[in-house]
Amino acid sequence: MFKKNKKTVDVGDRFVKTDDPNTVWIVAGQGAPVAAIPHFQVVREGYTNRVRTLSEQVLLDPDFYRRVE
C-alpha cells in the first residue's frame, strides 16, 4: 500500500495524513512559490472543492504525510 518515499513530489502523487489514513490527497499542481521551498496544491479525493497548499517539505515528512499508490 505504501510506496518508498521519493525525494520529490509530482502532479498526480497521492498522500494520506499520518493521523487520517482514510482521506487521500492528490497533488493537483504547483502552488505559488513561497521562500525557497516548493509548494503544491492538493485536492481531497472525491471532493475537488477541498484544496490545500502544502510545502514539499511537509508532504515528504513521514510525521505528517505518507505517499500511497
MOLIN-V486224 format. One line per field, one symbol per residue. phi: phi as a letter, one per 40 degrees, with the letter a starting at -180 (. if undefined). psi: psi as a letter, one per 30 degrees, with the letter a starting at -180 (. if undefined). burial: # if it has 9 or more other ideal C-beta (glycine too) atoms within 8 Angstrom, else .. Layout:
phi = ???
psi = ???
burial = ???
This chain:
phi = .ccccccbbbdgcbbbcccaccbcbbcciccccbfbccbbcbbcdgbcccbbbbcddccccccbbbcbc
psi = eklkjlflklkfkklkkfgiffkkkkjflklkkjbgkklkkkkkkfiffjklkkleeeefjffelkkl.
burial = .....#..#...######....######..#.......#######.....#.####.###....####.
